[in-house]
Structure formats: C-alpha cells, structure tokens
Amino acid sequence: MLVKEYKNPDEIINILTSRGMLFSQPIVAKKHLNEINYFFLKGYQKLLIKRNDGEEYKNNCDFNELINLYFFDKELKALLLEYLLDIEQKIKTAMSNIISAKYGVKDRRYLMSKNFDTNSPYLQTALLTVKNQKKSYGEKNTAVKYYKDTYGYVPFYVLSKCLTFGAIKKLYNVMKQVDQAAICNQILFININKKKISKTKQIIALVADVRNMCAHDEIVFDFVHRSIDIGEFPEHSMFNLKRTKEGNLIQGRKDLFALLLCMKYLMNRTDYNKMIQKLDSLIIKTSSKSKVYTKDELIEYMNLPIDYLKIRQI
C-alpha cells in the first residue's frame, strides 16, 4: 500500500522547484504554505502544468501563479454566492407561498405524505430530512422556537429559513406536479416550453449543489459535476460548445457554463448582466497577472465558451 508522507513548507518548495516552479518571493510563499493547505492548493495547478506532462510546470511559472488562481477562485465563489443566496431565498419563498396557501400553516398537516407525490420512492426520505432539520436546526433558530413555543406549530414560511438548500431541493422533487408547476411559474424568468418540471428540477439541483460548494470553500472555477446534468437548453445552440463525434453536447451541461445558464433562468436581466460583467472583470484581472496563460485559456479552462459574454443578450 502506498503511503503519503507529510511534507513541511520547505520540503514542498523543494519538490515544486524540482518540477520547474519559480519562487520569486520565497518568504511570502512559505507564509502561504503555512496558512493554506497545500493539498487544497494542488487543485489549482492543472492550468499551470505543461500539456502531456503531469509533473513539469510551464516556463516562467512562479508560485504566485498558483496563489493567484486560489484567490481568483475565492473571489468567484463570493460573487456566485451573493446571487445564489438570493436564488435560494426566492425558491424558498415560492415553496412557502404554495405550501401555506394550499396545505395550511401547521407543520403536522402540511408535512403529511398525502400532500406530496405518494408514488415517489424518495418521499419519506425527503420528509424525514425536513423533520430532522426542523428538530436539530429549529432548536437554534429564534423564530422557529418562538412559533413552536407560542403557537404549537411552525409555518413553512418560518421553517424554510432554517432548512438547507439540499432539503428544499429534496422536498421540491417530491411535491405534486401541479405544485411543482406553480412554483416554476413563480421562480422562472424565462419560460421552459418542454419538460418544464424536470428541467426545473435539474436547475434547482445544480444551483443548490454549487451554492454549497461555494459555502464550503470547494474548488469551483473548473468544476464538472459528477452526477447532475441539466441536459440541452435552447441557449446551448447559440454557442460553439464541445460535442462528441456523434454530436452529443458535453459542454455546458454539468459545469460552470451550465450554472450560468441555470442562473439566467432564475434571475432578472439587470442583476444577471451585472453578475456576468463582474465575472468578466474578475477573469480579466486574474489573467492579466499571469505570464503562463491568457484570458482565453483561462476562460476555456473554466469550461466557458470564448464568447460566453453573449449570454447577456440572449
């Protein structure tokens, strides 16, 4: 069995130097390695390594290149999270409106199985998740505790505040189709003509997962989701995206561009275009600091089409 031994900052610097990385500011580099887990930093190095070589860094690649990508990703996560939290709130509000108006405000009633898709194999799991979070998170939430102690029940518009986006996603997936459709009508800024409910499920699933990736400080700028696939949207045909030999789309279905498409369906045009402009400014700022990759190379590495800015006009 292979054993990975711990390496201190000096040893890491020696290893990276042997692979062609430069250290123009060794003291600063050592400070970063004492503050940022190198195991995490390694996730940013693919853009800096020579093609067809798993070890050697590109010419003139300084350690600062790695750190710049790390902070680029942090700024990207902060940018996305700012808008994803608004989207989360919007979805929670739509679900609260539908559930409260149709099934009442008492949790023991609106969480009854008969109010959901009883044919779903995930129904009990979803309801149990909500009930468990109501018990665990609700005890720490002032509003939930107040309603429980004062009225003996917790309306969904109060409970939703302490539910995770993951729990909301699960609950939406097991709602009755008529309720799912009503929620779609409230949250979508762009109408989906075909398979509206199933498409919206994928949209919510992706934005929920990436929201959590941002909040938990995972690497986002080049992610490709392992399971969620939003499929093809009309907007895909307007960009020159990667496809298989058979013509099947492989870009923009599980990656950052897929997320940008999903967010476009859930945001008003003004806020969306503002977000895209901030994203482009961030890409320009980061790539302008680099000596080993261009703006276009960074965009491509992020799984975005070169002309991704066109999405603002669609």
Backbone bond lengths (Angstrom), bond angles and torsions (degrees), N, CA, C in turn:
res aa  C-N    CA-C-N  psi(-1)  N-CA   C-N-CA  omega(-1)  CA-C   N-CA-C  phi
1 M - - - 1.465 - - 1.537 109.70 -
2 L 1.344 116.02 132.09 1.455 119.94 178.36 1.523 110.57 -71.56
3 V 1.316 116.27 143.75 1.456 121.98 180.00 1.525 109.04 -122.15
4 K 1.332 116.88 126.66 1.457 121.59 176.65 1.520 108.53 -94.73
5 E 1.319 115.95 116.35 1.457 119.98 -178.23 1.526 110.79 -90.19
6 Y 1.323 114.74 150.69 1.462 120.50 177.43 1.526 110.12 -66.10
7 K 1.328 116.17 137.83 1.454 121.69 175.89 1.523 108.86 -120.37
8 N 1.347 116.31 130.40 1.452 118.77 176.98 1.520 109.74 -81.05
9 P 1.342 118.83 168.71 1.469 121.16 -176.36 1.528 114.35 -53.18
10 D 1.312 118.16 -40.46 1.469 120.51 179.57 1.528 111.00 -63.56
11 E 1.317 116.64 -41.35 1.465 120.84 179.39 1.531 110.99 -67.34
12 I 1.331 116.38 -37.92 1.464 120.46 178.21 1.524 109.93 -64.43
13 I 1.320 116.95 -43.57 1.468 121.25 178.86 1.525 110.62 -60.52
14 N 1.326 116.80 -41.34 1.468 120.65 178.86 1.530 111.29 -63.37
15 I 1.328 116.31 -42.16 1.465 120.77 -179.77 1.522 110.40 -65.00
16 L 1.328 116.69 -46.05 1.464 120.52 -179.22 1.530 111.41 -66.47
17 T 1.307 116.97 -35.91 1.468 120.89 177.07 1.522 110.53 -62.90
18 S 1.343 116.10 -40.21 1.469 119.84 179.65 1.521 111.98 -66.04
19 R 1.337 116.95 -18.31 1.462 121.48 179.17 1.530 112.30 -98.54
20 G 1.317 116.09 8.37 1.462 119.49 173.92 1.504 115.85 100.62
21 M 1.334 118.73 2.53 1.463 119.89 179.74 1.526 109.84 -80.79
22 L 1.332 115.72 139.93 1.456 122.12 178.86 1.531 110.08 -95.09
23 F 1.316 115.75 152.06 1.467 121.35 177.75 1.526 108.11 -130.17
24 S 1.329 116.02 83.95 1.463 121.25 -178.79 1.524 111.40 -72.34
25 Q 1.333 116.45 -22.82 1.468 121.82 178.75 1.531 108.70 -130.70
26 P 1.316 117.67 74.10 1.465 121.06 -174.46 1.523 114.55 -59.70
27 I 1.334 116.71 -36.06 1.474 119.69 -179.75 1.526 110.11 -67.24
28 V 1.336 115.35 -43.79 1.469 120.02 178.57 1.530 110.11 -65.69
29 A 1.334 116.35 -39.82 1.464 120.63 179.44 1.529 110.64 -61.89
30 K 1.320 115.68 -42.99 1.469 119.50 -179.86 1.527 110.43 -65.13
31 K 1.333 116.51 -36.72 1.467 121.06 177.34 1.529 109.73 -62.11
32 H 1.335 116.80 -44.79 1.465 120.28 178.43 1.531 110.93 -61.37
33 L 1.321 117.03 -41.55 1.467 120.78 -177.76 1.524 111.78 -69.48
34 N 1.312 116.68 -21.83 1.462 120.48 175.48 1.520 112.10 -83.04
35 E 1.347 115.76 -16.65 1.467 120.32 -176.65 1.523 113.28 -109.10
36 I 1.341 116.77 -24.52 1.464 121.07 -178.07 1.520 108.84 -120.98
37 N 1.311 116.86 125.87 1.461 121.98 -179.58 1.526 110.24 -59.13
38 Y 1.338 116.60 121.28 1.469 119.38 -177.86 1.523 111.67 -62.40
39 F 1.337 117.74 -31.08 1.465 120.70 177.11 1.524 109.85 -56.52
40 F 1.337 116.56 -36.63 1.459 121.71 178.28 1.527 110.58 -75.30
41 L 1.326 117.19 -41.80 1.462 121.50 -179.76 1.526 112.14 -60.47
42 K 1.327 116.72 -33.85 1.467 120.37 -178.43 1.520 112.32 -57.73
43 G 1.317 116.00 -25.51 1.457 120.10 -179.28 1.519 113.78 -66.69
44 Y 1.330 117.09 -11.79 1.462 121.25 -178.71 1.528 113.05 -102.16
45 Q 1.324 117.84 0.83 1.455 119.72 -170.07 1.536 114.90 -85.83
46 K 1.311 118.99 -13.70 1.473 120.45 -174.75 1.520 112.79 -58.01
47 L 1.320 117.15 -37.10 1.459 121.09 -179.91 1.531 111.27 -68.92
48 L 1.321 117.04 -17.73 1.462 121.96 -174.00 1.525 113.30 -101.13
49 I 1.312 116.96 -4.86 1.462 121.29 -176.53 1.523 110.20 -95.64
50 K 1.334 115.93 144.66 1.458 120.61 178.95 1.519 110.31 -60.54
51 R 1.307 116.18 143.91 1.460 120.33 179.39 1.520 109.87 -64.04
52 N 1.336 115.12 146.06 1.467 122.37 -179.26 1.521 112.18 61.79
53 D 1.330 116.15 22.22 1.469 120.36 179.05 1.521 107.67 -142.11
54 G 1.308 117.44 121.88 1.456 120.71 -177.48 1.504 114.41 -87.97
55 E 1.330 118.30 -1.32 1.452 120.94 -173.49 1.527 113.77 -123.81
56 E 1.338 117.42 -44.98 1.461 121.69 -169.50 1.529 111.38 -80.18
57 Y 1.344 115.14 133.40 1.456 119.87 177.97 1.525 110.67 -83.33
58 K 1.325 116.57 156.20 1.450 121.69 178.33 1.531 110.73 -61.69
59 N 1.317 116.10 157.35 1.459 120.99 178.37 1.532 110.46 -58.83
60 N 1.336 115.07 140.68 1.473 122.16 178.43 1.522 113.50 65.21
61 C 1.330 116.56 20.54 1.466 119.58 179.37 1.526 109.91 -81.71
62 D 1.317 115.97 112.03 1.460 122.23 179.13 1.531 109.33 -96.36
63 F 1.307 115.80 155.64 1.468 120.67 178.31 1.528 111.00 -56.75
64 N 1.325 116.45 -28.50 1.469 120.37 179.19 1.531 111.39 -61.13
65 E 1.336 116.71 -27.42 1.466 120.16 177.59 1.533 109.99 -61.55
66 L 1.311 115.57 -42.39 1.465 121.40 179.78 1.529 110.32 -65.58
67 I 1.317 115.60 -44.44 1.469 120.34 -179.83 1.527 110.74 -65.75
68 N 1.325 117.05 -38.79 1.471 119.80 179.14 1.523 111.68 -62.59
69 L 1.333 117.02 -39.26 1.466 120.15 177.13 1.527 111.20 -66.74
70 Y 1.324 115.17 -36.74 1.473 120.13 178.08 1.535 110.05 -60.93
71 F 1.335 116.32 -47.61 1.464 119.45 -178.79 1.533 111.83 -74.53
72 F 1.318 117.13 -28.38 1.465 120.61 172.94 1.524 109.80 -60.46
73 D 1.323 116.23 -45.68 1.452 120.84 -179.83 1.524 111.03 -64.50
74 K 1.325 117.28 -38.33 1.465 120.64 178.12 1.533 110.42 -63.45
75 E 1.327 117.10 -42.96 1.465 120.12 178.93 1.522 110.80 -67.28
76 L 1.328 116.24 -37.06 1.460 120.22 177.84 1.521 110.53 -63.43
77 K 1.323 117.04 -43.64 1.468 120.86 179.12 1.526 111.44 -63.13
78 A 1.324 116.08 -40.22 1.469 119.71 178.44 1.531 110.50 -64.43
79 L 1.329 116.10 -40.58 1.471 120.84 178.77 1.522 110.81 -63.67
80 L 1.320 117.01 -50.63 1.463 120.77 -178.47 1.530 111.22 -63.78
81 L 1.332 115.53 -41.75 1.465 119.37 -176.96 1.520 111.72 -63.44
82 E 1.328 116.54 -34.89 1.463 120.63 178.21 1.527 110.91 -54.65
83 Y 1.321 116.64 -42.52 1.464 121.01 -177.91 1.528 112.17 -88.81
84 L 1.326 117.30 -31.25 1.466 119.96 178.78 1.526 111.43 -66.70
85 L 1.317 117.28 -32.86 1.472 119.88 176.63 1.524 110.72 -66.43
86 D 1.324 116.58 -36.78 1.470 119.80 176.02 1.531 110.44 -65.94
87 I 1.329 115.90 -39.66 1.467 120.55 178.06 1.521 110.13 -64.40
88 E 1.320 116.35 -43.40 1.474 120.61 178.31 1.529 110.29 -58.27
89 Q 1.328 116.15 -45.77 1.459 120.43 -179.90 1.531 111.01 -62.61
90 K 1.310 116.12 -39.56 1.461 121.22 -179.69 1.530 111.47 -63.79
91 I 1.335 116.55 -43.33 1.468 121.07 179.58 1.526 110.32 -67.12
92 K 1.326 116.39 -42.33 1.472 119.96 178.15 1.524 110.96 -61.59
93 T 1.324 116.82 -39.84 1.463 120.93 -179.59 1.527 111.11 -66.29
94 A 1.336 116.21 -42.43 1.468 120.02 178.77 1.524 110.72 -62.17
95 M 1.326 116.96 -43.51 1.464 120.52 179.06 1.519 110.39 -65.82
96 S 1.318 117.37 -38.71 1.466 121.07 178.33 1.519 110.95 -62.80
97 N 1.336 115.71 -41.63 1.468 119.79 179.84 1.521 111.29 -61.53
98 I 1.322 116.47 -46.81 1.469 120.91 -177.17 1.529 110.77 -68.19
99 I 1.316 116.73 -49.24 1.465 120.70 -177.16 1.521 111.49 -63.72
100 S 1.327 117.43 -45.79 1.472 121.01 -177.16 1.525 111.81 -66.35
101 A 1.324 116.18 -42.26 1.470 119.82 -177.90 1.521 111.80 -69.37
102 K 1.327 116.48 -34.75 1.467 120.35 -172.99 1.525 113.98 -95.27
103 Y 1.334 116.58 -34.28 1.470 119.68 -172.93 1.521 114.17 -120.27
104 G 1.336 116.71 4.52 1.453 120.00 175.94 1.518 113.32 90.38
105 V 1.329 114.87 -176.57 1.463 120.54 -174.30 1.526 113.76 -107.95
106 K 1.321 117.55 -4.97 1.468 120.01 -178.92 1.528 109.96 -88.90
107 D 1.335 116.30 123.96 1.463 120.81 -174.11 1.523 112.81 -62.04
108 R 1.309 117.41 -33.27 1.469 118.69 -179.55 1.526 111.29 -68.42
109 R 1.333 117.05 -15.20 1.459 120.98 178.64 1.533 111.56 -100.53
110 Y 1.336 117.62 -49.81 1.470 117.80 -176.21 1.522 112.94 -71.19
111 L 1.346 117.10 -15.55 1.463 119.74 177.07 1.533 112.52 -96.70
112 M 1.327 117.09 14.06 1.470 120.65 176.16 1.528 109.36 -71.80
113 S 1.312 116.48 141.62 1.470 122.18 -176.35 1.516 112.72 -55.86
114 K 1.324 117.63 -35.13 1.461 121.03 -175.41 1.528 112.80 -64.74
115 N 1.331 116.92 -16.20 1.460 120.76 179.38 1.528 112.78 -84.63
116 F 1.327 115.97 0.97 1.461 121.25 -177.50 1.524 110.21 -126.36
117 D 1.311 115.82 -176.57 1.464 121.06 179.43 1.531 108.48 -75.78
118 T 1.310 116.23 100.29 1.470 120.73 -175.76 1.526 112.55 -70.57
119 N 1.327 117.26 -10.67 1.472 120.16 177.62 1.528 112.75 -89.00
120 S 1.313 115.90 -7.35 1.461 119.08 -178.91 1.526 110.98 -75.13
121 P 1.336 118.08 128.97 1.464 120.77 178.21 1.525 112.12 -70.76
122 Y 1.333 116.78 -10.77 1.466 120.70 -177.64 1.525 112.83 -101.95
123 L 1.339 116.30 4.03 1.456 120.52 -174.18 1.528 112.50 -58.84
124 Q 1.315 116.92 -54.75 1.463 119.82 -175.79 1.525 112.01 -64.14
125 T 1.322 116.01 -35.95 1.469 119.65 177.88 1.525 110.37 -63.74
126 A 1.324 116.73 -43.24 1.468 121.34 -179.61 1.527 110.74 -64.40
127 L 1.336 116.38 -46.37 1.467 119.99 179.89 1.525 111.64 -64.94
128 L 1.327 116.20 -38.41 1.467 119.75 178.56 1.528 110.76 -65.33
129 T 1.326 116.75 -39.19 1.469 120.79 177.79 1.526 110.28 -59.91
130 V 1.336 116.44 -45.92 1.462 120.72 179.83 1.525 110.78 -63.62
131 K 1.308 116.64 -44.83 1.472 120.32 -178.83 1.521 111.61 -65.65
132 N 1.319 116.93 -39.20 1.473 120.15 178.81 1.521 111.18 -66.14
133 Q 1.346 116.23 -40.98 1.464 119.02 178.60 1.521 111.14 -69.96
134 K 1.326 116.66 -32.80 1.456 120.43 175.78 1.521 110.15 -61.03
135 K 1.321 114.78 -39.01 1.461 119.43 -179.05 1.523 112.25 -76.32
136 S 1.333 117.21 -46.15 1.464 120.32 -175.17 1.533 112.99 -78.59
137 Y 1.335 116.95 -52.46 1.462 120.13 -179.33 1.519 111.33 -77.61
138 G 1.327 115.92 -32.59 1.454 120.44 -176.77 1.510 113.34 -63.44
139 E 1.324 116.51 -32.40 1.462 120.13 179.51 1.523 111.67 -65.19
140 K 1.347 116.63 -22.53 1.461 120.83 -179.27 1.525 112.08 -97.65
141 N 1.327 116.40 -8.67 1.454 120.58 -177.30 1.533 110.14 -95.22
142 T 1.325 116.00 123.12 1.469 121.26 -175.04 1.526 112.35 -60.20
143 A 1.324 117.23 -44.65 1.468 120.78 -177.41 1.521 111.34 -66.10
144 V 1.344 117.09 -44.19 1.465 121.14 179.75 1.525 109.90 -62.14
145 K 1.310 116.40 -45.40 1.473 121.10 -179.45 1.533 110.51 -63.40
146 Y 1.327 116.47 -39.39 1.463 120.49 -179.85 1.527 111.10 -62.66
147 Y 1.334 116.59 -49.18 1.464 119.87 -179.20 1.525 111.46 -64.07
148 K 1.337 115.79 -39.55 1.464 119.95 -179.43 1.522 110.60 -65.13
149 D 1.332 116.86 -44.53 1.469 121.19 -177.81 1.524 112.18 -74.67
150 T 1.328 117.10 -35.16 1.468 120.96 -174.89 1.524 112.93 -85.51
151 Y 1.356 116.19 -43.42 1.464 120.03 -173.78 1.530 113.28 -110.59
152 G 1.319 116.72 -17.24 1.462 119.39 179.52 1.512 113.45 86.47
153 Y 1.326 117.35 4.04 1.465 121.83 176.93 1.529 109.45 -150.92
154 V 1.331 115.25 165.44 1.469 120.77 -177.90 1.534 109.12 -127.24
155 P 1.331 118.79 109.86 1.472 120.81 177.79 1.528 110.28 -59.84
156 F 1.322 116.21 153.06 1.465 118.95 -178.14 1.522 111.43 -65.32
157 Y 1.345 117.31 -32.28 1.461 119.06 179.58 1.525 111.67 -66.77
158 V 1.317 117.46 -17.29 1.471 121.84 173.35 1.526 109.58 -92.77
159 L 1.321 115.55 -45.67 1.464 120.73 -178.45 1.527 112.10 -60.70
160 S 1.327 117.16 -37.57 1.466 120.61 -175.71 1.523 112.42 -58.98
161 K 1.323 116.50 -25.08 1.467 120.64 -179.24 1.527 111.79 -62.35
162 C 1.319 116.88 -31.89 1.466 118.80 -176.74 1.527 112.65 -104.58
163 L 1.343 116.77 4.62 1.464 119.75 176.34 1.522 109.80 -86.25
164 T 1.315 117.16 141.63 1.454 120.64 176.39 1.520 109.24 -71.67
165 F 1.329 115.00 160.90 1.462 119.89 177.11 1.529 109.32 -63.55
166 G 1.328 116.67 -32.04 1.460 120.96 177.94 1.518 111.56 -62.67
167 A 1.338 116.33 -41.39 1.462 120.60 178.79 1.526 110.71 -67.12
168 I 1.326 116.52 -39.15 1.468 121.72 177.87 1.524 109.72 -62.78
169 K 1.324 116.18 -42.47 1.470 121.29 178.65 1.531 110.11 -59.91
170 K 1.315 117.00 -46.64 1.465 121.10 -179.93 1.523 111.17 -62.24
171 L 1.320 116.24 -41.66 1.462 119.94 -177.39 1.534 110.76 -67.65
172 Y 1.327 116.64 -41.29 1.459 119.80 178.22 1.532 110.15 -60.41
173 N 1.314 116.65 -39.85 1.472 121.08 -176.69 1.528 113.12 -64.57
174 V 1.339 117.81 -22.52 1.473 119.73 -178.01 1.526 112.32 -109.15
175 M 1.316 117.26 10.51 1.463 119.52 176.65 1.523 110.05 -76.10
176 K 1.307 116.17 161.47 1.454 120.66 176.27 1.532 108.64 -64.81
177 Q 1.320 116.02 148.62 1.462 119.98 -176.49 1.526 112.44 -58.98
178 V 1.324 117.24 -37.05 1.452 120.05 -179.57 1.527 110.19 -63.82
179 D 1.333 117.07 -35.42 1.467 121.23 178.33 1.529 110.63 -74.77
180 Q 1.332 116.20 -38.71 1.461 119.80 177.03 1.528 110.31 -61.43
181 A 1.327 115.89 -42.25 1.468 120.45 -179.98 1.528 110.77 -63.79
182 A 1.326 116.44 -39.34 1.465 120.72 179.17 1.526 110.82 -64.64
183 I 1.311 116.24 -37.67 1.470 120.84 177.92 1.523 110.07 -68.44
184 C 1.332 116.40 -40.76 1.470 120.46 176.40 1.518 110.61 -54.59
185 N 1.322 115.82 -44.40 1.459 120.71 -177.20 1.527 111.92 -63.79
186 Q 1.327 116.05 -27.50 1.463 119.94 -179.27 1.527 112.92 -84.91
187 I 1.314 117.78 -32.32 1.471 119.66 -171.34 1.526 114.76 -100.50
188 L 1.339 117.96 -19.88 1.461 120.04 -175.03 1.529 111.67 -89.21
189 F 1.338 116.10 129.49 1.459 121.15 174.71 1.524 110.74 -90.91
190 I 1.340 115.98 -19.90 1.461 121.57 177.06 1.521 107.14 -119.52
191 N 1.315 117.32 127.84 1.453 120.33 -177.63 1.532 111.40 -72.75
192 I 1.317 116.54 138.80 1.465 122.57 174.53 1.516 106.88 -105.52
193 N 1.314 116.36 112.36 1.463 120.29 -173.26 1.521 113.18 -76.37
194 K 1.339 117.30 -35.19 1.452 120.74 -177.39 1.529 110.95 -115.80
195 K 1.319 115.16 136.12 1.466 121.62 177.39 1.529 111.61 53.08
196 K 1.327 116.27 46.32 1.459 121.34 -175.37 1.526 112.55 -55.90
197 I 1.332 117.59 -46.38 1.462 120.69 -175.65 1.527 111.52 -68.25
198 S 1.327 117.29 -46.39 1.469 119.71 -178.53 1.528 110.57 -67.76
199 K 1.324 117.88 -36.91 1.456 121.20 177.30 1.531 110.27 -65.09
200 T 1.317 116.51 -42.49 1.464 120.56 -179.77 1.523 110.69 -65.70
201 K 1.312 116.59 -34.87 1.469 119.35 175.66 1.526 110.79 -58.68
202 Q 1.332 116.28 -44.63 1.464 120.43 -179.79 1.525 111.30 -67.97
203 I 1.331 116.30 -37.71 1.466 120.46 177.69 1.527 110.23 -61.30
204 I 1.328 116.09 -49.19 1.465 120.37 -179.60 1.518 110.51 -63.69
205 A 1.329 116.81 -40.62 1.473 120.53 -179.19 1.520 110.97 -60.36
206 L 1.345 116.96 -44.96 1.465 119.70 -177.46 1.516 111.85 -69.90
207 V 1.328 117.75 -46.32 1.467 118.65 -178.69 1.522 110.98 -65.54
208 A 1.329 117.68 -32.91 1.463 120.71 178.22 1.521 110.74 -66.89
209 D 1.322 116.52 -44.38 1.470 119.90 -179.02 1.521 112.03 -67.40
210 V 1.325 117.25 -42.02 1.464 119.44 -179.84 1.526 110.62 -70.45
211 R 1.313 117.15 -34.30 1.470 120.13 174.01 1.522 109.91 -56.77
212 N 1.332 116.87 -43.81 1.465 120.76 179.39 1.525 111.77 -70.54
213 M 1.329 117.38 -35.04 1.459 120.55 175.81 1.527 110.27 -61.27
214 C 1.322 116.50 -42.20 1.463 120.73 178.98 1.523 110.87 -65.32
215 A 1.324 116.08 -44.63 1.463 120.68 -177.64 1.519 112.19 -67.39
216 H 1.327 117.50 -31.03 1.463 121.89 -178.71 1.523 112.96 -97.01
217 D 1.333 115.95 11.34 1.467 122.49 173.00 1.521 113.55 61.34
218 E 1.325 116.46 37.81 1.465 119.70 173.07 1.531 109.40 -84.13
219 I 1.325 117.08 163.35 1.456 120.76 179.40 1.529 109.08 -72.53
220 V 1.332 115.96 126.18 1.457 121.21 -172.67 1.527 113.22 -115.28
221 F 1.341 118.25 -33.52 1.466 120.01 -165.86 1.525 114.56 -63.74
222 D 1.332 118.46 -18.96 1.475 120.00 178.07 1.525 112.04 -129.33
223 F 1.345 116.64 23.96 1.463 118.99 -173.64 1.530 112.50 -68.03
224 V 1.311 115.13 149.02 1.460 123.81 168.12 1.516 105.46 -131.97
225 H 1.323 117.21 117.06 1.461 120.13 -174.47 1.524 111.14 -66.33
226 R 1.300 115.29 140.26 1.469 120.24 -176.75 1.522 113.15 -74.90
227 S 1.319 118.50 -25.40 1.470 118.78 -174.70 1.525 114.65 -131.66
228 I 1.320 118.76 -38.23 1.461 120.64 -175.88 1.525 111.22 -75.49
229 D 1.318 116.21 127.88 1.460 123.37 -179.75 1.519 107.40 -132.92
230 I 1.328 117.56 115.74 1.467 119.99 -176.11 1.525 112.41 -80.27
231 G 1.337 117.52 -5.78 1.450 120.54 -179.69 1.524 111.52 74.73
232 E 1.324 116.48 -162.79 1.463 120.74 -178.05 1.526 111.31 -97.22
233 F 1.327 115.00 135.67 1.458 122.92 175.60 1.530 108.09 -115.52
234 P 1.319 118.92 159.13 1.467 120.78 179.57 1.527 112.90 -55.13
235 E 1.338 116.93 -33.81 1.464 121.37 -177.61 1.523 112.70 -64.56
236 H 1.323 117.50 -25.92 1.467 120.45 -178.94 1.531 111.67 -59.01
237 S 1.321 116.12 -37.15 1.473 120.32 -175.90 1.526 112.57 -68.64
238 M 1.316 117.79 -11.61 1.463 121.80 -177.58 1.528 112.47 -90.49
239 F 1.337 115.98 -0.58 1.459 120.51 -179.15 1.528 109.61 -126.46
240 N 1.306 115.56 154.67 1.457 121.05 177.41 1.528 108.45 -87.25
241 L 1.326 116.12 87.26 1.457 122.15 -174.23 1.531 111.18 -103.96
242 K 1.309 116.17 157.49 1.463 121.57 -178.40 1.526 110.64 -69.62
243 R 1.321 114.87 137.63 1.459 121.54 178.28 1.522 110.03 -135.64
244 T 1.308 115.82 161.20 1.458 120.51 175.83 1.518 109.17 -75.18
245 K 1.328 116.94 172.15 1.460 121.14 177.78 1.518 111.29 -59.81
246 E 1.339 115.05 -28.13 1.469 119.81 -179.93 1.532 111.86 -82.29
247 G 1.335 116.45 -4.78 1.455 119.90 178.65 1.513 114.91 94.84
248 N 1.332 116.90 5.61 1.462 120.23 179.67 1.531 110.65 -79.34
249 L 1.297 116.05 133.79 1.460 122.12 -178.21 1.519 110.78 -67.96
250 I 1.333 116.79 131.34 1.472 120.39 177.16 1.531 111.69 -122.26
251 Q 1.312 118.11 -8.14 1.463 122.04 177.95 1.520 109.24 -112.45
252 G 1.331 115.52 139.80 1.459 119.08 177.94 1.509 114.44 87.23
253 R 1.333 116.68 12.06 1.470 120.44 179.34 1.526 112.88 -110.95
254 K 1.348 116.63 -27.23 1.466 119.89 -174.64 1.525 112.23 -137.53
255 D 1.324 117.14 13.35 1.456 121.05 -169.36 1.524 112.37 -125.11
256 L 1.350 115.86 -163.91 1.457 120.48 -177.65 1.521 111.92 -63.04
257 F 1.328 117.48 -37.68 1.467 119.08 178.28 1.525 110.26 -66.07
258 A 1.324 117.34 -36.15 1.467 120.86 175.29 1.522 110.10 -60.75
259 L 1.331 115.86 -40.97 1.466 119.51 177.90 1.521 111.12 -62.66
260 L 1.335 116.84 -44.73 1.464 120.11 179.95 1.529 111.04 -60.99
261 L 1.335 116.84 -38.03 1.465 119.97 176.16 1.531 111.03 -63.97
262 C 1.325 115.82 -45.13 1.474 120.10 -179.98 1.525 110.82 -60.71
263 M 1.316 116.26 -43.34 1.459 120.28 -178.37 1.525 111.11 -66.21
264 K 1.330 117.01 -31.26 1.462 120.30 178.13 1.522 110.91 -62.56
265 Y 1.320 116.98 -35.13 1.459 121.47 179.42 1.532 112.04 -72.22
266 L 1.338 116.37 -18.52 1.455 120.40 -172.86 1.527 113.91 -112.50
267 M 1.345 117.16 4.00 1.465 120.53 -176.66 1.526 110.75 -128.71
268 N 1.345 116.01 151.49 1.457 118.58 174.50 1.531 108.63 -72.32
269 R 1.324 115.92 156.10 1.469 121.25 -172.71 1.529 112.54 -59.46
270 T 1.327 117.86 -39.96 1.468 120.82 -177.83 1.517 111.97 -61.52
271 D 1.333 116.65 -50.72 1.466 120.62 179.83 1.523 111.20 -65.85
272 Y 1.326 115.80 -38.44 1.461 119.08 -178.04 1.523 111.02 -64.70
273 N 1.315 116.77 -47.68 1.464 119.94 -179.15 1.525 111.40 -64.89
274 K 1.323 116.23 -32.95 1.456 120.30 176.41 1.534 110.14 -64.48
275 M 1.335 116.12 -41.52 1.462 120.47 178.48 1.525 111.42 -64.11
276 I 1.347 116.86 -44.14 1.467 120.81 -179.52 1.526 110.53 -63.52
277 Q 1.327 117.33 -38.03 1.463 120.36 178.73 1.525 110.68 -66.07
278 K 1.321 117.00 -39.46 1.467 120.93 176.61 1.520 110.61 -64.20
279 L 1.317 115.75 -39.06 1.467 120.71 178.13 1.514 110.56 -62.12
280 D 1.326 116.70 -46.07 1.463 120.15 -179.10 1.528 111.26 -64.40
281 S 1.322 116.86 -39.67 1.469 120.60 178.02 1.520 110.47 -62.17
282 L 1.319 115.81 -38.51 1.465 120.81 179.08 1.524 111.00 -66.64
283 I 1.324 116.71 -41.04 1.467 121.39 178.39 1.527 110.45 -64.69
284 I 1.322 116.56 -43.25 1.474 120.89 179.00 1.525 110.30 -62.97
285 K 1.320 117.25 -45.60 1.457 121.56 -179.15 1.522 111.61 -60.07
286 T 1.335 116.23 -43.62 1.472 120.71 -177.70 1.523 111.56 -70.93
287 S 1.319 116.86 -47.99 1.469 119.82 -177.16 1.526 112.05 -66.61
288 S 1.333 117.46 -28.22 1.462 120.07 -179.58 1.527 111.85 -69.46
289 K 1.315 116.74 -18.90 1.468 121.09 178.87 1.525 112.21 -85.90
290 S 1.318 116.28 -13.55 1.468 120.18 -171.95 1.525 113.38 -90.24
291 K 1.326 115.10 144.67 1.460 122.36 174.27 1.532 111.36 -106.47
292 V 1.331 116.53 -1.69 1.465 118.96 -173.90 1.532 113.90 -120.68
293 Y 1.329 118.62 -8.08 1.464 119.87 175.19 1.524 109.08 -147.70
294 T 1.320 116.07 154.60 1.460 122.88 179.97 1.526 110.18 -97.33
295 K 1.320 115.07 174.15 1.461 120.12 176.23 1.524 110.43 -60.11
296 D 1.337 117.18 -45.39 1.463 120.74 -178.83 1.526 111.32 -63.19
297 E 1.335 117.11 -37.73 1.470 120.38 179.03 1.522 110.79 -66.82
298 L 1.333 116.82 -37.76 1.461 120.00 177.55 1.526 110.27 -66.48
299 I 1.329 116.53 -43.72 1.466 120.83 178.90 1.530 110.67 -59.78
300 E 1.337 116.11 -45.15 1.460 120.39 179.62 1.525 111.03 -63.15
301 Y 1.329 116.13 -39.45 1.462 119.90 -179.90 1.524 111.32 -66.60
302 M 1.321 116.56 -27.19 1.463 121.79 178.78 1.525 111.86 -80.98
303 N 1.335 116.98 3.94 1.467 123.07 -179.45 1.525 112.23 65.57
304 L 1.332 115.38 30.97 1.454 121.03 175.22 1.530 109.00 -105.26
305 P 1.325 118.18 147.03 1.470 119.11 172.25 1.523 108.70 -70.26
306 I 1.316 117.55 149.52 1.463 121.49 -178.21 1.520 111.34 -55.97
307 D 1.320 117.09 -36.63 1.466 120.82 -179.25 1.527 111.93 -96.96
308 Y 1.342 116.62 35.21 1.470 120.07 -175.43 1.518 112.88 -60.25
309 L 1.352 118.34 -23.59 1.452 121.03 179.94 1.531 112.42 -61.25
310 K 1.316 115.20 -20.86 1.467 120.54 179.07 1.523 111.85 -61.25
311 I 1.316 115.99 -18.79 1.467 120.57 -178.08 1.522 111.40 -62.18
312 R 1.324 117.20 -21.30 1.470 120.65 -179.96 1.521 111.72 -67.91
313 Q 1.313 117.37 -30.18 1.469 120.87 -176.51 1.524 113.34 -90.62
314 I 1.311 117.06 -10.61 1.473 120.17 -176.18 1.511 110.73 -79.02
